[in-house]
Amino acid sequence: GVYELKIPAGWDGRPLQDLIAGSESLPVAVTRAGRAELPGVGTRLQAGDVVHVSATLDGVQAIEGRLAGS
């Protein structure tokens, strides 16, 4: 499926790659200030971003766990 994940303050400035590494997911878009962009290799997250990922259920649960442990 495709999931939307809101980025908490604890992930501000961290690379998107850290969030999705090892999970069964691919980033589709990052929405920042109402504007969606294709994420690049060097994309750094900002608090309040919404990351859209295509993922398995296990993959999105892994990402949600990382976000919760920020």
C-alpha positions as CSV (number, residue, x, y, z in Angstrom):
1,G,0.0,0.0,0.0
2,V,0.9,3.7,0.0
3,Y,1.1,5.3,3.5
4,E,1.5,8.9,4.8
5,L,3.8,9.3,7.7
6,K,4.1,12.7,9.6
7,I,7.7,13.5,10.7
8,P,8.1,14.4,14.4
9,A,10.5,17.0,15.7
10,G,13.0,14.3,16.7
11,W,13.6,13.5,13.1
12,D,14.3,17.1,12.0
13,G,17.4,17.3,9.9
14,R,17.9,13.5,9.6
15,P,18.2,11.8,6.2
16,L,15.2,10.1,4.7
17,Q,17.5,7.1,4.1
18,D,17.8,6.6,7.9
19,L,14.0,6.3,8.2
20,I,13.5,3.7,5.4
21,A,16.8,1.7,5.6
22,G,16.2,-2.0,5.9
23,S,12.4,-1.7,5.7
24,E,10.3,-3.1,3.0
25,S,9.4,0.3,1.6
26,L,10.2,2.9,-1.1
27,P,9.7,6.7,-0.7
28,V,7.2,8.1,-3.2
29,A,7.0,11.8,-2.2
30,V,7.8,14.2,0.6
31,T,5.2,16.9,1.2
32,R,6.6,20.0,2.9
33,A,4.5,23.2,3.4
34,G,1.8,21.8,1.2
35,R,4.1,21.1,-1.7
36,A,4.9,17.5,-2.8
37,E,8.3,16.7,-4.2
38,L,10.1,13.6,-5.3
39,P,12.6,12.6,-2.7
40,G,16.3,12.4,-3.7
41,V,19.1,10.4,-2.2
42,G,20.2,13.3,0.0
43,T,16.7,14.4,1.2
44,R,16.7,15.6,4.8
45,L,13.6,15.5,6.7
46,Q,12.0,18.4,8.5
47,A,9.5,18.3,11.4
48,G,6.0,18.4,10.0
49,D,6.9,16.8,6.7
50,V,4.6,14.1,5.4
51,V,6.5,11.2,3.8
52,H,4.6,9.1,1.4
53,V,5.9,5.5,1.1
54,S,4.9,2.5,-0.8
55,A,5.4,-0.4,1.7
56,T,4.4,-3.7,2.9
57,L,2.6,-3.8,6.2
58,D,5.8,-5.0,7.9
59,G,7.7,-2.2,6.3
60,V,5.3,0.6,7.4
61,Q,5.2,-0.8,10.9
62,A,9.0,-0.7,11.0
63,I,9.0,2.9,10.0
64,E,6.3,3.8,12.4
65,G,8.4,2.2,15.2
66,R,11.4,4.3,14.3
67,L,9.3,7.5,14.2
68,A,7.8,6.7,17.6
69,G,11.2,6.1,19.1
70,S,12.6,9.4,17.8
